[in-house]
Amino acid sequence: MNPSQTAPAPGAAPVRGYLHEDFRLFHLKDLGKGPYEYHYHDFLKIMILIEGKVRYTIEGRSYDLAPWDIVLVDRGQIHRPDPDPRIPYERILLYLSPVFLSPSKGEENDLSLCFRTAQYRHSQALRFHEKERLPLISLINQLEQAQTTEKEAFASSLLSRLLCLEFLIRLNRACLTPAASYLTTGALDYRISGLLSYISDHLDEPLSISHLSAVCSLSPYHMMRVFKEATGFTIGNYITQKRLAKARELLSLGVNATTACYQCGFQNYSTFLRAYKRRYKSLPKNGWPG
């Protein structure tokens, strides 16, 4: 089973995959495929590398992966894998709905905590010791079996849900332990790294090229060139997609469309509405789709 790819509208960043349920698991293996383009998702993604030599880039930071490393990609984060085409690239992908991960009773049940912890640690790739790794691999294999060979068995959907929840609970616990090994990143121009963080923290403010140039102490031309090389996107496209992703999140929390528009930094509603319709093929409305 392969994830589908949605065709981007002209001028929009490529968005890959779809998710209409709480979660979906894929087991993929290919050889000599690539190069992969930079893209992002509206949902959260966990990737477990089984085989291959892969450099995985997320928001300009790169990680050299080994088998059984786990990568956490939050929604809206621009990323791409760069596998060695001479070696089979085998991995398990788990797509997760933001609603599915939302806490049901208090913050202690927030299963998205591992994604926020990874961002706080400035690393979204983990390498666990055998003690933490084996239970996680066992659960993900059971989940795959429940969704494939046993999908017609009694209460298979309930079993899949329980296995997915247990996997996420164990993953969050493992990420929070002092022994959790977050991989160091590959080289990234610290000015672009700082610029990515600045944009994320100031989406509700005007973000002109001249202002961002001053923030990172680069000339506008050099900044735009290096930014495109590091992320695969122009600065304008990057900011627009980040604002739309934030608006999508606010709408899912019950914020009305007009308020979400201005809280995300759009200067007028008509611009926001056109961008939103082009990106999501629908009008902005409350609630999370799917």
C-alpha positions in Angstrom: 0.0 0.0 0.0 1.4 3.3 -1.0 0.6 6.8 0.3 -1.1 9.0 -2.4 0.2 12.4 -3.3 -2.0 15.4 -3.7 -1.2 17.6 -6.6 -0.1 21.0 -5.5 -1.8 24.1 -6.8 0.4 26.4 -8.9 2.7 28.3 -6.7 1.9 26.2 -3.6 4.2 23.9 -1.7 3.8 20.2 -2.4 1.7 18.3 0.1 2.0 14.6 0.2 -0.3 11.9 1.5 -3.8 11.9 2.9 -5.5 10.8 6.1 -9.3 10.5 6.7 -9.1 8.2 9.7 -7.4 8.4 13.1 -4.2 6.7 11.9 -2.9 4.7 9.0 0.2 2.4 8.7 2.3 1.8 5.6 5.1 -0.7 5.1 7.2 0.4 2.1 10.3 -0.9 0.4 11.9 0.4 -2.8 15.3 0.5 -4.5 16.8 3.2 -6.7 13.9 5.6 -6.2 14.3 9.3 -5.8 15.2 12.0 -5.5 12.4 12.8 -3.2 11.1 16.3 -3.1 10.6 18.5 -0.1 7.0 18.2 1.1 4.9 18.4 4.2 1.7 16.8 5.7 -1.4 18.0 7.4 -1.0 15.2 9.9 1.8 13.9 12.1 4.1 11.2 10.9 6.4 8.6 12.5 8.9 6.9 10.3 10.8 3.7 11.5 13.7 2.8 9.3 14.1 -0.9 8.8 16.8 -1.1 6.1 18.7 1.5 4.1 21.2 4.3 4.3 19.2 7.5 4.6 19.8 11.1 5.3 16.5 12.6 6.5 16.1 16.4 6.4 13.4 18.2 8.5 13.1 22.0 8.5 16.7 22.3 7.3 18.2 19.9 9.8 19.6 16.6 8.5 20.0 13.3 10.3 22.0 10.3 9.1 19.9 7.3 10.0 20.6 3.7 10.9 18.2 0.8 10.9 15.5 1.1 13.7 16.0 4.8 14.1 12.7 6.6 14.6 11.9 9.9 13.0 9.1 12.2 14.3 7.7 14.7 11.8 5.1 17.2 13.0 2.3 18.5 10.8 3.4 21.4 8.6 7.1 20.5 8.9 9.0 20.5 5.6 11.0 17.4 5.1 12.4 14.8 2.7 14.3 11.6 2.8 17.5 11.1 0.8 18.2 7.4 0.6 21.2 5.8 -1.0 19.6 4.4 -4.3 22.0 1.4 -4.3 20.5 0.0 -1.0 16.9 -1.1 -0.5 15.0 1.6 1.4 12.5 -0.1 3.7 10.5 1.7 6.4 7.3 1.8 8.3 5.2 5.0 8.3 2.5 5.8 10.8 0.2 8.7 9.9 -1.6 10.2 12.9 -4.5 12.6 13.1 -4.0 15.6 15.4 -7.5 14.8 16.8 -6.5 11.3 17.7 -3.5 12.5 19.6 -5.4 15.2 21.5 -5.6 14.6 25.3 -8.9 13.2 26.4 -8.5 14.0 30.1 -5.8 16.4 31.0 -2.3 17.0 29.7 -0.9 13.7 31.0 -2.7 12.0 28.2 -1.3 14.2 25.3 0.2 11.6 23.0 1.7 14.4 20.8 4.1 15.2 23.7 6.9 13.2 22.0 6.8 15.6 19.0 7.0 18.7 21.1 9.8 17.2 23.2 11.7 16.4 20.0 11.4 20.0 18.9 12.5 21.2 22.3 15.6 18.9 22.0 16.3 20.3 18.5 16.3 16.8 17.1 13.5 14.8 15.6 15.4 11.5 15.1 15.9 9.0 18.0 18.0 5.9 18.4 16.9 3.7 21.3 18.7 1.1 23.2 17.5 -2.5 22.8 15.5 -2.4 26.0 13.3 0.5 24.8 13.4 -0.5 21.1 12.2 -4.1 21.2 8.8 -3.4 22.7 8.2 -0.6 20.2 9.1 -2.8 17.2 7.0 -5.6 18.6 3.9 -3.4 18.9 4.3 -1.8 15.4 4.7 -5.3 13.9 1.5 -6.4 15.8 -0.3 -3.3 14.5 0.8 -4.1 10.9 -0.5 -7.7 11.3 -3.8 -6.6 12.7 -4.3 -4.2 9.7 -3.3 -6.7 7.1 -3.5 -10.5 7.7 -6.0 -10.2 10.6 -8.1 -7.3 9.3 -11.2 -9.5 8.9 -10.9 -11.1 12.3 -13.2 -10.3 15.2 -12.8 -6.7 16.6 -9.7 -6.1 14.4 -10.3 -2.4 14.2 -10.5 -2.2 18.0 -7.4 -4.2 18.4 -5.6 -2.0 15.9 -6.6 1.1 17.9 -5.4 -0.4 21.2 -2.1 -1.4 19.7 -1.6 2.0 18.2 -2.3 3.7 21.5 0.0 1.4 23.4 2.8 2.0 20.9 2.3 5.8 21.3 2.3 5.6 25.1 5.5 3.5 25.1 7.1 5.9 22.5 6.3 8.9 24.6 7.6 7.3 27.8 10.8 6.3 26.0 11.3 9.8 24.6 11.0 11.3 28.1 13.6 9.1 29.7 17.1 10.5 30.4 18.5 7.7 28.3 16.6 8.8 25.1 19.3 9.3 22.4 18.4 12.2 20.1 20.6 12.2 17.0 22.7 15.2 16.3 22.0 17.0 13.1 24.0 17.6 10.0 25.5 20.9 9.1 23.0 23.8 8.7 23.8 27.4 8.4 23.0 28.7 11.9 21.5 31.9 10.4 19.0 29.9 8.4 18.3 27.7 11.4 17.6 30.8 13.4 15.5 32.3 10.6 13.3 29.2 10.6 12.7 29.5 14.3 12.1 33.2 14.0 9.5 32.8 11.3 7.7 30.0 13.3 7.6 32.3 16.4 6.4 35.4 14.6 3.8 34.2 12.1 1.3 36.8 13.4 3.7 39.7 12.5 4.7 41.2 9.2 7.6 39.2 7.7 9.0 41.2 4.9 12.2 40.2 3.1 14.0 43.3 4.3 13.1 42.6 7.9 14.1 38.9 7.7 17.3 39.9 6.0 18.2 42.1 9.0 17.2 39.3 11.4 19.7 36.8 10.0 22.3 39.4 8.9 22.4 38.3 5.3 21.7 40.3 2.1 18.2 39.6 0.7 19.6 37.8 -2.3 21.9 35.6 -0.3 19.3 34.9 2.3 16.7 33.8 -0.3 19.2 31.6 -2.2 20.5 29.9 1.0 17.0 29.5 2.4 15.8 27.7 -0.8 18.8 25.4 -0.8 18.2 24.5 2.9 14.4 24.0 2.8 13.5 23.5 -0.9 11.0 26.4 -0.7 11.1 30.1 -1.3 10.7 32.2 1.8 7.3 33.5 0.6 5.9 30.0 0.0 7.3 28.8 3.3 5.7 31.6 5.3 2.3 31.1 3.5 2.2 27.4 4.1 3.2 27.8 7.8 0.4 30.4 8.2 -2.1 28.2 6.6 -1.1 25.2 8.8 -1.5 27.4 11.9 -4.9 28.6 10.7 -5.9 25.0 10.1 -4.9 24.2 13.7 -6.8 27.3 15.1 -9.9 26.3 13.2 -9.7 22.8 14.6 -9.8 24.4 18.1 -13.0 26.3 17.4 -11.5 29.7 16.4 -13.6 31.4 13.8 -12.1 31.9 10.3 -11.7 35.7 10.5 -9.9 35.6 13.8 -7.7 32.7 12.6 -6.8 34.8 9.5 -5.4 37.7 11.4 -3.8 35.6 14.2 -1.8 33.9 11.5 -0.4 37.1 10.0 -2.6 37.5 6.9 -3.1 41.2 6.2 -6.7 40.8 4.8 -9.3 38.1 4.7 -9.6 37.9 1.0 -5.9 37.0 0.6 -6.3 34.4 3.3 -9.5 32.9 1.8 -7.9 32.6 -1.7 -4.8 30.9 -0.3 -6.8 28.6 2.0 -9.1 27.5 -0.9 -6.2 26.9 -3.2 -4.4 24.9 -0.6 -7.3 22.9 1.0 -9.9 22.9 -1.8 -12.5 24.0 0.7 -13.7 27.0 2.7 -12.2 27.5 6.2 -14.5 26.0 8.8 -14.3 24.9 12.4 -13.3 21.3 13.3 -10.6 19.0 11.9 -11.3 17.4 8.5 -11.6 13.7 8.2 
